[in-house]
């Protein structure tokens, strides 16, 4: 019985710890990206308001749509697929990721 308990505990511990670290980092990264995109949007709107530029939002949305769906799946699903690829401790990683994301 002891022969399989130690590797299992190691897998669960490693999965939980790496998941928590990844979740924490991912939440911080998404906040930074959101702030950056918000600032870019404000700058573009200001420039359009001052008539320095003209923005065709329909064209921008049409150009961005294929990149946000990842071949039929959502961007979040594509990121999750990359993060959990070939992880033997996926359940522990998932739990740790959620915990890290909430604490971030």
C-alpha positions, 0 to 999 in steps of 0.5 A: 500500500505504501508503494503507491501512496507517496507518488500519489501524494507527490503528484497531488501536491505538485499539481495543486501547487503548480495550479495555484501558481498558474492561476495566480499568475494568470489572474494578474496577467489578465488584469494587466491585459485588461488595463492595457486594452482599456487604455488603448480604447480610451486613447483611440476614442479620444483621437476619434473624438478630436477627429485625428482618426476615424475608426471602423469598429465593424471592420475591427470586430470582423477581423478579430472574431476568428482569432477569438474563437480558436477554430470553433472553441472559445479562447478560454477553452483553448488556453485551458487546453494548453495549460492542462495538456499532458498533466497526470495531475490534472485534477489537483492542478485544476483545484489549485488553479481555481484557488490561485485565481481566486486569491490573485 
